[in-house]
């Protein structure tokens, strides 16, 4: 998906205050390169768990072991992107300074890294989605890795780095026609591309057409049902400690003006194997704790909202919650509520219902 995390565990010698150093690196294959750095001295498992939840838990991939040489090569490849795109390195440079300055690995070593970092391709749908995704993001080494020699990997050169928000694949004779909704700096385009595969690699890539679409048109293409369960809290939100806010899934926490959002991701990227790809489908569900005593569970999938509900029952947080309402919306509303000035979800619903009448 264009992002990966690396963990290096060093044994520290001749240091009276620490025997271990855990370094975490978050890499982005687009212009950001080496994007985030975190570290833990010694072996504080709570600190390690928090970092792995935020940097690793959201990726949907699997962990593999690599050698120290491969780790240094990987670091060098991504810091080269920072230099190329004039992006600053993240804070903490004194701790990773010894990794800087190495020459870039040769083509053979880069290929070995790609083979280790890339997920196994198990279907043509998966192959096509990944190829177009990496092409639109201008991650051309990855796109070339998925294609035969000589295949065009950048059919829309005039576009800048674009995110593939949605892609629909249709079979036509011996080819596949793909309708891709992409976003670049808040602008949307619908691109139609013809592709062929040999089963394992892309063997042909041709642009067919492309045109701009408005934000409202893009929203309609991306629209889907959203399931929300509302809970009232029997405790003051200020009394809810971090220990209580431990769920049965890895979550990424984002603070907002009136609350905290907990995003939980699927444990894999199997949504890339479907005929229709949506970027948002890597998210299994959302929890939102308001500062005013409400707790919301939300998901785009009916099965997933049931999983979130059952999980809450067995979690520490569940003992502080009373379910009060369940909703199914034809289009997502949770983010609209989070970004509104409302502090009560039911009052927010009353207003948007009045607007629809």
KOLPA-120898 format. One record per residue: x, z negated, y negated of N, C-alpha, C in turn; residue number from 0. Coordinates in steps of 0.2 Angstrom, whole numbers, plus 5000, padded with zeros to 4 digits. Layout:
REM KOLPA-120898
REC neast  nup nnorth caeast caup canorth ceast  cup cnorth   n
REC     X    Z      Y      X    Z       Y     X    Z      Y NUM
...
REM end
This chain:
REM KOLPA-120898
REC neast  nup nnorth caeast caup canorth ceast  cup cnorth   n
REC  5004 5000   5006   5000 5000    5000  5004 5000   4994   0
REC  5011 5001   4995   5015 5001    4989  5018 4994   4986   1
REC  5017 4989   4990   5020 4982    4988  5022 4979   4994   2
REC  5027 4975   4994   5029 4971    4999  5033 4965   4997   3
REC  5033 4959   5001   5037 4953    4999  5043 4952   5004   4
REC  5048 4949   5001   5054 4948    5006  5055 4940   5005   5
REC  5057 4937   5011   5059 4930    5011  5066 4930   5014   6
REC  5070 4927   5010   5077 4925    5012  5078 4918   5013   7
REC  5080 4915   5018   5081 4908    5019  5089 4907   5020   8
REC  5092 4904   5015   5099 4903    5015  5101 4895   5017   9
REC  5106 4894   5021   5109 4888    5022  5114 4886   5017  10
REC  5113 4881   5013   5117 4879    5007  5123 4875   5009  11
REC  5129 4876   5008   5134 4872    5009  5137 4869   5003  12
REC  5141 4864   5003   5144 4861    4998  5140 4859   4992  13
REC  5134 4857   4993   5129 4856    4988  5126 4849   4990  14
REC  5127 4844   4986   5124 4837    4988  5117 4836   4987  15
REC  5114 4841   4983   5107 4840    4982  5102 4845   4986  16
REC  5105 4849   4990   5101 4854    4993  5105 4856   5000  17
REC  5101 4857   5005   5104 4860    5011  5101 4867   5013  18
REC  5096 4869   5009   5092 4875    5010  5090 4878   5004  19
REC  5090 4885   5004   5087 4889    4998  5082 4894   5001  20
REC  5076 4894   4999   5071 4899    5001  5070 4903   4995  21
REC  5071 4910   4996   5070 4915    4990  5065 4919   4992  22
REC  5060 4920   4987   5054 4925    4988  5055 4931   4983  23
REC  5054 4937   4985   5054 4943    4981  5048 4947   4982  24
REC  5045 4949   4976   5039 4953    4977  5041 4960   4974  25
REC  5040 4965   4978   5043 4972    4976  5036 4976   4975  26
REC  5037 4980   4970   5031 4985    4969  5035 4992   4969  27
REC  5032 4997   4973   5035 5003    4973  5034 5008   4968  28
REC  5030 5006   4963   5030 5010    4957  5035 5008   4951  29
REC  5033 5008   4945   5038 5007    4940  5040 5000   4939  30
REC  5036 4995   4942   5038 4988    4941  5044 4986   4946  31
REC  5045 4989   4951   5051 4988    4955  5051 4980   4958  32
REC  5056 4977   4956   5057 4970    4958  5053 4966   4952  33
REC  5047 4964   4954   5042 4961    4950  5042 4954   4949  34
REC  5042 4950   4954   5041 4943    4954  5047 4939   4959  35
REC  5049 4934   4956   5054 4930    4960  5052 4922   4960  36
REC  5052 4919   4966   5050 4912    4967  5056 4909   4971  37
REC  5057 4903   4971   5062 4900    4975  5060 4892   4977  38
REC  5062 4890   4982   5061 4883    4984  5068 4880   4987  39
REC  5070 4875   4984   5076 4872    4986  5074 4867   4991  40
REC  5078 4866   4997   5077 4862    5002  5071 4865   5006  41
REC  5067 4861   5009   5062 4863    5014  5055 4860   5012  42
REC  5053 4860   5006   5046 4857    5004  5041 4862   5006  43
REC  5037 4860   5012   5033 4864    5015  5027 4866   5010  44
REC  5025 4861   5006   5019 4862    5002  5021 4868   4997  45
REC  5027 4868   4994   5029 4873    4989  5030 4880   4993  46
REC  5032 4879   4999   5033 4886    5003  5026 4889   5004  47
REC  5021 4884   5006   5015 4887    5008  5011 4890   5002  48
REC  5012 4887   4996   5009 4890    4990  5012 4897   4988  49
REC  5018 4897   4989   5021 4904    4987  5019 4909   4992  50
REC  5019 4907   4999   5017 4912    5004  5010 4914   5003  51
REC  5006 4910   5001   4999 4911    5000  4998 4916   4994  52
REC  5002 4915   4988   5001 4920    4983  5005 4926   4983  53
REC  5011 4926   4986   5015 4932    4986  5014 4936   4993  54
REC  5012 4933   4998   5012 4936    5005  5005 4937   5007  55
REC  5001 4932   5006   4994 4932    5009  4990 4937   5007  56
REC  4991 4940   5001   4987 4945    4998  4989 4952   5000  57
REC  4994 4953   5004   4997 4960    5006  4993 4963   5012  58
REC  4991 4959   5016   4987 4962    5022  4992 4965   5027  59
REC  4998 4964   5027   5003 4967    5032  5005 4961   5037  60
REC  5010 4963   5041   5013 4959    5045  5020 4957   5043  61
REC  5023 4951   5046   5030 4949    5044  5034 4952   5050  62
REC  5040 4955   5048   5045 4957    5052  5052 4954   5050  63
REC  5056 4953   5055   5063 4951    5054  5068 4957   5052  64
REC  5072 4956   5047   5077 4961    5045  5084 4957   5045  65
REC  5089 4961   5045   5096 4958    5044  5097 4957   5037  66
REC  5103 4953   5036   5105 4951    5029  5107 4958   5025  67
REC  5110 4962   5029   5112 4969    5026  5106 4973   5024  68
REC  5100 4973   5028   5094 4976    5026  5091 4973   5020  69
REC  5091 4966   5020   5088 4963    5014  5092 4964   5008  70
REC  5098 4965   5008   5102 4967    5002  5101 4974   5000  71
REC  5100 4978   5005   5098 4985    5004  5091 4986   5000  72
REC  5087 4982   5003   5080 4982    5000  5080 4980   4993  73
REC  5083 4974   4992   5084 4972    4985  5087 4977   4980  74
REC  5092 4980   4983   5095 4985    4978  5091 4991   4977  75
REC  5087 4994   4982   5082 4999    4981  5077 4998   4975  76
REC  5075 4992   4976   5069 4990    4971  5072 4988   4964  77
REC  5078 4985   4964   5081 4984    4957  5083 4990   4954  78
REC  5084 4995   4957   5086 5002    4955  5080 5005   4951  79
REC  5074 5003   4953   5068 5005    4950  5067 5002   4943  80
REC  5069 4996   4943   5069 4992    4936  5073 4995   4931  81
REC  5079 4997   4934   5084 5000    4929  5082 5007   4927  82
REC  5079 5011   4932   5077 5018    4930  5071 5018   4925  83
REC  5067 5013   4926   5061 5013    4922  5061 5008   4916  84
REC  5067 5005   4915   5069 5000    4909  5064 4994   4910  85
REC  5063 4992   4916   5059 4986    4917  5064 4980   4917  86
REC  5062 4974   4914   5067 4968    4915  5066 4965   4921  87
REC  5071 4962   4924   5071 4958    4930  5067 4952   4929  88
REC  5064 4949   4934   5060 4943    4933  5065 4937   4932  89
REC  5062 4931   4929   5066 4925    4928  5069 4923   4935  90
REC  5074 4919   4934   5078 4916    4939  5084 4920   4941  91
REC  5086 4924   4937   5092 4928    4939  5098 4924   4941  92
REC  5100 4919   4938   5106 4915    4941  5105 4914   4949  93
REC  5099 4913   4951   5099 4911    4958  5099 4918   4963  94
REC  5098 4924   4960   5099 4930    4964  5104 4934   4962  95
REC  5109 4932   4957   5114 4936    4954  5119 4939   4959  96
REC  5120 4935   4965   5125 4938    4970  5122 4944   4973  97
REC  5115 4945   4973   5113 4951    4976  5113 4957   4972  98
REC  5115 4956   4965   5115 4962    4960  5121 4965   4961  99
REC  5121 4972   4959   5127 4976    4958  5130 4979   4964 100
REC  5126 4979   4970   5128 4983    4976  5126 4990   4975 101
REC  5130 4995   4978   5128 5002    4977  5122 5003   4982 102
REC  5118 5008   4979   5112 5010    4983  5113 5012   4990 103
REC  5109 5010   4995   5111 5012    5002  5110 5020   5002 104
REC  5113 5023   5007   5113 5030    5008  5106 5032   5011 105
REC  5105 5039   5012   5099 5041    5014  5097 5039   5021 106
REC  5101 5038   5025   5100 5036    5032  5098 5029   5032 107
REC  5101 5024   5028   5099 5017    5028  5092 5017   5024 108
REC  5091 5021   5019   5084 5021    5016  5079 5022   5021 109
REC  5080 5027   5025   5075 5029    5030  5074 5024   5035 110
REC  5079 5020   5037   5078 5015    5042  5073 5009   5038 111
REC  5075 5008   5032   5071 5003    5028  5063 5005   5028 112
REC  5062 5012   5026   5055 5014    5026  5052 5014   5033 113
REC  5055 5015   5038   5052 5015    5045  5050 5007   5046 114
REC  5054 5003   5044   5053 4996    5045  5047 4993   5041 115
REC  5047 4995   5034   5042 4993    5030  5035 4996   5030 116
REC  5035 5002   5033   5028 5006    5033  5025 5004   5039 117
REC  5018 5003   5038   5014 5001    5044  5013 5007   5049 118
REC  5012 5006   5055   5011 5011    5060  5005 5015   5059 119
REC  5005 5022   5058   5000 5026    5057  4996 5028   5064 120
REC  4990 5026   5064   4986 5026    5070  4980 5031   5070 121
REC  4979 5034   5064   4973 5039    5063  4975 5044   5058 122
REC  4972 5050   5058   4972 5055    5053  4969 5052   5046 123
REC  4964 5049   5046   4961 5046    5040  4966 5041   5037 124
REC  4969 5037   5041   4974 5032    5038  4980 5036   5035 125
REC  4982 5041   5038   4988 5045    5036  4986 5049   5029 126
REC  4980 5052   5029   4978 5055    5023  4978 5050   5017 127
REC  4974 5045   5018   4973 5040    5013  4980 5037   5010 128
REC  4985 5035   5015   4991 5033    5012  4995 5038   5009 129
REC  4995 5044   5011   4999 5050    5008  4996 5051   5001 130
REC  4990 5052   5000   4987 5053    4993  4988 5047   4989 131
REC  4988 5041   4991   4989 5035    4988  4996 5035   4985 132
REC  5001 5036   4989   5008 5036    4987  5009 5042   4982 133
REC  5006 5047   4983   5007 5053    4979  5005 5052   4972 134
REC  4998 5049   4971   4996 5047    4965  5000 5042   4961 135
REC  5002 5037   4965   5006 5032    4962  5014 5034   4960 136
REC  5015 5040   4962   5022 5043    4961  5027 5040   4965 137
REC  5025 5037   4971   5030 5034    4975  5032 5040   4980 138
REC  5036 5044   4978   5037 5051    4981  5041 5050   4988 139
REC  5046 5045   4988   5049 5044    4994  5045 5042   5000 140
REC  5040 5038   4998   5035 5036    5004  5030 5042   5005 141
REC  5028 5046   5000   5024 5052    5002  5028 5057   5006 142
REC  5034 5058   5005   5038 5062    5009  5039 5060   5016 143
REC  5040 5053   5017   5040 5050    5023  5034 5052   5028 144
REC  5029 5053   5024   5022 5054    5028  5021 5062   5029 145
REC  5025 5066   5027   5024 5073    5027  5030 5077   5030 146
REC  5028 5083   5032   5033 5088    5035  5038 5090   5029 147
REC  5044 5092   5031   5048 5095    5026  5045 5101   5022 148
REC  5046 5101   5016   5043 5107    5012  5036 5106   5009 149
REC  5032 5101   5012   5026 5100    5009  5026 5097   5002 150
REC  5021 5100   4998   5020 5097    4991  5018 5090   4991 151
REC  5022 5086   4988   5020 5079    4988  5017 5076   4982 152
REC  5017 5081   4977   5015 5079    4970  5011 5085   4967 153
REC  5005 5086   4970   5000 5091    4968  4998 5091   4961 154
REC  4998 5085   4958   4995 5084    4951  5001 5081   4947 155
REC  5006 5085   4946   5012 5083    4942  5011 5081   4935 156
REC  5005 5084   4932   5004 5082    4925  5001 5075   4924 157
REC  4999 5072   4929   4996 5065    4929  5002 5060   4929 158
REC  5001 5055   4925   5005 5049    4926  5004 5045   4932 159
REC  5007 5039   4933   5005 5035    4939  4998 5033   4939 160
REC  4994 5034   4944   4987 5033    4945  4986 5029   4951 161
REC  4981 5025   4950   4978 5021    4956  4973 5025   4959 162
REC  4973 5025   4966   4967 5029    4970  4962 5023   4971 163
REC  4956 5024   4967   4951 5019    4968  4946 5020   4973 164
REC  4946 5026   4975   4941 5028    4980  4943 5035   4983 165
REC  4943 5036   4989   4944 5043    4992  4939 5044   4998 166
REC  4936 5050   4998   4932 5052    5003  4934 5058   5006 167
REC  4935 5058   5013   4938 5063    5017  4932 5067   5021 168
REC  4932 5074   5020   4927 5078    5024  4931 5083   5028 169
REC  4929 5084   5034   4932 5089    5038  4929 5096   5036 170
REC  4934 5101   5035   4931 5108    5034  4936 5113   5038 171
REC  4933 5115   5043   4937 5120    5048  4943 5116   5050 172
REC  4949 5119   5049   4955 5115    5052  4958 5111   5046 173
REC  4955 5110   5041   4958 5106    5035  4953 5100   5033 174
REC  4956 5096   5029   4952 5090    5026  4951 5091   5019 175
REC  4945 5091   5016   4944 5091    5009  4944 5083   5007 176
REC  4948 5081   5002   4948 5074    4999  4945 5074   4992 177
REC  4940 5070   4991   4938 5069    4984  4940 5062   4982 178
REC  4945 5062   4977   4949 5056    4975  4947 5054   4968 179
REC  4944 5048   4967   4943 5045    4961  4950 5041   4959 180
REC  4953 5043   4954   4959 5040    4952  4959 5037   4945 181
REC  4963 5032   4943   4963 5029    4937  4970 5029   4934 182
REC  4970 5031   4928   4977 5031    4924  4975 5028   4917 183
REC  4978 5022   4916   4977 5019    4909  4970 5019   4907 184
REC  4965 5017   4911   4958 5016    4909  4955 5023   4909 185
REC  4958 5028   4911   4955 5035    4911  4954 5037   4918 186
REC  4948 5040   4920   4946 5041    4927  4946 5049   4928 187
REC  4948 5051   4934   4948 5058    4936  4945 5059   4943 188
REC  4942 5064   4944   4940 5065    4951  4944 5072   4953 189
REC  4948 5071   4958   4953 5076    4961  4951 5078   4968 190
REC  4951 5085   4969   4949 5088    4975  4955 5091   4978 191
REC  4957 5089   4984   4963 5091    4987  4962 5093   4994 192
REC  4965 5099   4996   4965 5101    5003  4971 5099   5007 193
REC  4970 5096   5013   4976 5094    5017  4975 5096   5024 194
REC  4981 5097   5027   4981 5098    5034  4986 5093   5037 195
REC  4985 5091   5044   4990 5087    5047  4992 5090   5054 196
REC  4997 5088   5057   4999 5090    5063  4998 5084   5068 197
REC  4994 5079   5066   4992 5073    5070  4996 5067   5068 198
REC  5003 5068   5066   5007 5063    5064  5009 5063   5057 199
REC  5010 5069   5054   5012 5070    5047  5007 5075   5043 200
REC  5008 5075   5037   5004 5080    5033  5008 5086   5033 201
REC  5004 5092   5035   5008 5098    5035  5006 5103   5030 202
REC  5001 5101   5026   4999 5105    5020  4995 5101   5015 203
REC  4997 5102   5009   4994 5099    5003  4993 5103   4997 204
REC  4987 5105   4995   4985 5110    4990  4980 5107   4985 205
REC  4981 5107   4979   4976 5105    4974  4970 5110   4974 206
REC  4964 5108   4973   4958 5112    4973  4955 5112   4966 207
REC  4954 5106   4963   4951 5105    4957  4952 5098   4954 208
REC  4950 5097   4948   4951 5090    4945  4948 5090   4938 209
REC  4944 5085   4937   4941 5084    4930  4940 5077   4928 210
REC  4940 5076   4922   4939 5069    4920  4931 5066   4921 211
REC  4931 5060   4922   4924 5057    4923  4924 5051   4918 212
REC  4918 5049   4916   4918 5043    4911  4918 5037   4915 213
REC  4919 5031   4911   4919 5025    4915  4913 5023   4918 214
REC  4907 5025   4915   4901 5024    4918  4900 5028   4924 215
REC  4902 5034   4924   4902 5038    4931  4906 5035   4936 216
REC  4912 5033   4934   4917 5030    4939  4914 5023   4942 217
REC  4910 5020   4938   4907 5013    4940  4902 5015   4945 218
REC  4898 5020   4944   4893 5022    4949  4896 5024   4955 219
REC  4902 5028   4955   4905 5030    4961  4908 5024   4965 220
REC  4910 5018   4961   4913 5013    4965  4907 5007   4966 221
REC  4901 5008   4964   4896 5003    4964  4894 5002   4972 222
REC  4893 4995   4973   4891 4993    4980  4888 4987   4980 223
REC  4885 4985   4985   4881 4978    4985  4886 4972   4984 224
REC  4883 4967   4982   4887 4961    4981  4883 4955   4984 225
REC  4885 4951   4988   4881 4945    4991  4884 4939   4988 226
REC  4880 4935   4985   4882 4929    4981  4878 4923   4984 227
REC  4882 4917   4985   4878 4911    4987  4880 4906   4982 228
REC  4875 4902   4979   4876 4898    4974  4876 4891   4976 229
REC  4881 4886   4974   4881 4879    4976  4881 4875   4970 230
REC  4878 4869   4970   4879 4864    4965  4884 4859   4968 231
REC  4888 4856   4963   4893 4851    4965  4890 4844   4964 232
REC  4892 4840   4969   4890 4833    4968  4896 4829   4966 233
REC  4901 4832   4963   4906 4828    4960  4908 4832   4953 234
REC  4911 4829   4949   4913 4832    4943  4919 4836   4944 235
REC  4919 4843   4942   4924 4847    4943  4931 4845   4941 236
REC  4931 4840   4936   4938 4838    4934  4941 4833   4939 237
REC  4936 4830   4944   4939 4826    4949  4941 4829   4955 238
REC  4940 4836   4956   4942 4840    4961  4949 4841   4961 239
REC  4953 4838   4966   4960 4839    4966  4962 4845   4969 240
REC  4969 4847   4969   4971 4853    4972  4971 4852   4980 241
REC  4971 4846   4982   4971 4845    4990  4964 4847   4992 242
REC  4959 4845   4988   4952 4847    4990  4951 4854   4990 243
REC  4954 4858   4985   4953 4865    4984  4957 4869   4989 244
REC  4957 4866   4996   4961 4870    5001  4956 4873   5005 245
REC  4956 4880   5006   4951 4883    5010  4954 4885   5017 246
REC  4950 4888   5021   4953 4890    5027  4956 4897   5027 247
REC  4956 4900   5021   4960 4907    5020  4965 4906   5015 248
REC  4970 4910   5015   4975 4911    5010  4971 4914   5004 249
REC  4972 4910   4998   4969 4913    4992  4973 4913   4986 250
REC  4972 4918   4982   4976 4919    4976  4971 4916   4970 251
REC  4974 4912   4966   4970 4908    4961  4972 4911   4954 252
REC  4966 4913   4951   4967 4915    4944  4963 4911   4939 253
REC  4966 4908   4934   4962 4904    4929  4958 4908   4925 254
REC  4952 4906   4923   4948 4910    4918  4945 4904   4913 255
REC  4942 4907   4907   4941 4902    4902  4936 4897   4904 256
REC  4931 4898   4909   4926 4893    4911  4927 4891   4918 257
REC  4932 4893   4921   4933 4891    4928  4939 4894   4932 258
REC  4939 4893   4938   4945 4896    4942  4942 4901   4948 259
REC  4945 4906   4948   4943 4911    4953  4948 4911   4959 260
REC  4946 4910   4965   4950 4910    4971  4948 4917   4975 261
REC  4953 4921   4976   4952 4927    4979  4955 4927   4986 262
REC  4951 4929   4991   4954 4929    4998  4954 4936   5001 263
REC  4959 4937   5004   4961 4944    5006  4960 4945   5014 264
REC  4958 4951   5016   4958 4952    5023  4965 4952   5026 265
REC  4965 4950   5032   4972 4949    5036  4975 4955   5037 266
REC  4972 4961   5036   4975 4967    5038  4973 4973   5033 267
REC  4975 4979   5034   4973 4984    5029  4969 4989   5033 268
REC  4965 4987   5038   4961 4992    5042  4956 4996   5038 269
REC  4955 4994   5032   4950 4998    5028  4953 5005   5026 270
REC  4959 5006   5027   4963 5012    5026  4961 5017   5032 271
REC  4959 5015   5037   4957 5019    5043  4951 5022   5043 272
REC  4946 5020   5038   4940 5023    5037  4940 5029   5034 273
REC  4934 5033   5035   4934 5040    5031  4933 5039   5024 274
REC  4930 5034   5022   4929 5032    5014  4933 5026   5013 275
REC  4938 5027   5008   4943 5022    5006  4941 5019   5000 276
REC  4940 5013   4999   4939 5009    4993  4945 5004   4992 277
REC  4948 5004   4986   4954 5000    4985  4952 4993   4985 278
REC  4945 4991   4983   4943 4984    4983  4942 4981   4990 279
REC  4942 4985   4995   4940 4983    5002  4946 4979   5005 280
REC  4952 4978   5001   4957 4973    5004  4955 4966   5003 281
REC  4950 4965   4998   4947 4958    4997  4941 4956   5002 282
REC  4942 4951   5005   4937 4949    5010  4931 4945   5006 283
REC  4933 4941   5001   4928 4937    4997  4931 4934   4991 284
REC  4927 4930   4987   4929 4927    4981  4925 4920   4981 285
REC  4929 4915   4979   4926 4909    4977  4927 4908   4969 286
REC  4922 4905   4966   4923 4904    4959  4920 4897   4957 287
REC  4924 4893   4955   4923 4886    4953  4922 4885   4946 288
REC  4916 4884   4943   4916 4884    4936  4918 4877   4933 289
REC  4919 4876   4927   4921 4870    4924  4914 4865   4923 290
REC  4908 4868   4925   4902 4865    4923  4898 4863   4929 291
REC  4901 4863   4935   4898 4860    4941  4895 4865   4945 292
REC  4896 4871   4945   4894 4876    4950  4899 4879   4954 293
REC  4898 4881   4960   4902 4884    4964  4899 4891   4967 294
REC  4902 4896   4967   4900 4903    4969  4904 4906   4975 295
REC  4901 4908   4980   4904 4912    4985  4902 4919   4985 296
REC  4906 4924   4985   4904 4931    4984  4908 4935   4989 297
REC  4904 4941   4991   4908 4946    4995  4904 4952   4994 298
REC  4907 4958   4996   4904 4964    4996  4901 4966   5003 299
REC  4902 4962   5007   4900 4963    5014  4896 4957   5017 300
REC  4890 4959   5020   4886 4954    5022  4889 4949   5027 301
REC  4893 4952   5032   4896 4948    5037  4901 4944   5034 302
REC  4905 4946   5029   4910 4942    5026  4907 4936   5022 303
REC  4901 4937   5019   4899 4931    5015  4897 4926   5020 304
REC  4894 4928   5026   4893 4923    5031  4899 4919   5033 305
REC  4904 4923   5034   4911 4919    5036  4913 4914   5031 306
REC  4912 4916   5024   4914 4912    5019  4910 4906   5019 307
REC  4903 4907   5020   4899 4901    5020  4900 4896   5026 308
REC  4901 4899   5032   4903 4895    5037  4910 4891   5036 309
REC  4914 4894   5033   4921 4891    5032  4920 4886   5027 310
REC  4916 4886   5022   4915 4881    5017  4913 4874   5021 311
REC  4908 4875   5026   4905 4869    5029  4911 4865   5032 312
REC  4916 4868   5035   4921 4865    5039  4927 4863   5034 313
REC  4927 4865   5028   4932 4864    5023  4931 4857   5019 314
REC  4936 4854   5016   4936 4848    5013  4931 4849   5007 315
REC  4932 4855   5004   4927 4857    4998  4920 4857   5000 316
REC  4918 4859   5006   4911 4859    5008  4908 4853   5007 317
REC  4911 4847   5008   4908 4840    5007  4905 4839   5000 318
REC  4907 4843   4995   4905 4842    4988  4900 4847   4986 319
REC  4897 4851   4991   4893 4856    4989  4886 4856   4992 320
REC  4881 4858   4988   4874 4859    4990  4872 4866   4989 321
REC  4871 4870   4994   4868 4877    4993  4861 4877   4989 322
REC  4861 4881   4984   4854 4881    4981  4851 4888   4980 323
REC  4855 4893   4981   4852 4900    4981  4857 4905   4984 324
REC  4853 4911   4987   4857 4916    4990  4854 4923   4987 325
REC  4859 4927   4985   4857 4933    4982  4860 4939   4985 326
REC  4857 4945   4984   4860 4952    4986  4859 4956   4980 327
REC  4864 4959   4977   4864 4963    4971  4865 4970   4973 328
REC  4862 4975   4970   4864 4982    4971  4871 4984   4968 329
REC  4873 4980   4964   4880 4981    4961  4883 4975   4959 330
REC  4890 4975   4959   4893 4968    4957  4891 4965   4951 331
REC  4890 4958   4951   4889 4955    4945  4893 4949   4943 332
REC  4897 4947   4949   4901 4941    4948  4906 4941   4942 333
REC  4910 4947   4942   4915 4947    4936  4912 4948   4930 334
REC  4906 4951   4929   4902 4951    4923  4900 4944   4921 335
REC  4898 4939   4926   4897 4932    4924  4903 4929   4922 336
REC  4909 4930   4926   4915 4926    4924  4917 4928   4917 337
REC  4916 4934   4915   4919 4936    4908  4914 4936   4903 338
REC  4908 4933   4904   4903 4931    4899  4904 4925   4896 339
REC  4900 4923   4891   4900 4916    4888  4895 4911   4892 340
REC  4892 4913   4897   4888 4909    4901  4891 4904   4905 341
REC  4889 4898   4906   4892 4893    4910  4887 4891   4916 342
REC  4881 4894   4916   4877 4893    4922  4875 4900   4925 343
REC  4876 4901   4931   4874 4907    4934  4867 4909   4934 344
REC  4862 4904   4935   4855 4906    4935  4853 4908   4928 345
REC  4856 4905   4923   4854 4907    4916  4857 4914   4915 346
REC  4862 4915   4917   4865 4922    4916  4861 4927   4920 347
REC  4858 4926   4926   4854 4930    4929  4847 4931   4925 348
REC  4844 4926   4922   4838 4927    4918  4839 4932   4913 349
REC  4845 4932   4910   4846 4936    4904  4847 4944   4907 350
REC  4851 4945   4912   4852 4952    4914  4845 4954   4917 351
REC  4841 4950   4920   4834 4952    4922  4830 4955   4916 352
REC  4830 4951   4911   4826 4953    4905  4829 4959   4902 353
REC  4836 4960   4902   4838 4967    4900  4836 4972   4904 354
REC  4835 4971   4911   4833 4977    4915  4826 4979   4915 355
REC  4822 4974   4912   4815 4975    4911  4813 4980   4905 356
REM end
